Amino acid sequence: MDGLGLQGAARSAGMNDMMAGRVSRVAAGSDEGTPETVAREMESLFATMLVSELRKGLGEGFFGGGAGADTFNGWFDEQIGASLASRSSLGLADQIRESIVREQAAAAAEQARKSSESGEAS
C-alpha cells in the first residue's frame, strides 16, 4: 500500500473510533439516552461523515499533509459537522427523534399487550 493508502486507512479507522465513542457515550447515560439527545447526536455524526467525505475532494485538505494533519482535519470535520447539526441545517434530528418515539411507543404497546394477555391467562 502506498503512503496515501495507509493514511486513508488510518483516517478511516480514526473516524470509526470517534463515532463508536460518541455512540457509546449516548447509550451509556440515562439523561443522554433521551430521543432528543440521540437524534441530535446521530445528525451530528452524519454531518461529520458528510463533511469528511466532501473534504476528501480537496486533496491535502486545509492543514496540508504533514505530521498531525489528519488529526486537525478530523477535528475540523467534527466541528463543522457539529455546527451543521446544532443549527438543524440537515433537518434529520426531528425525523430521527420522531422515529425513536414511534418505536418506543410501539414497544411499550406491545409490552402492555403481552402483559395483559399473560394476566388473563393466569
Secondary structure, 3 states (H helix, E strand, C coil): CCHHHHHHHHHHHHHHHHHHHHHHHHHHCCHHHCHHHHHHHHHHHHHHHHHHHHHHHHCCCCCCCCCCHHHHHHHHHHHHHHHHHHCCCCCHHHHHHHHHHHHHHHHHHHHHHHHHHHHHHC
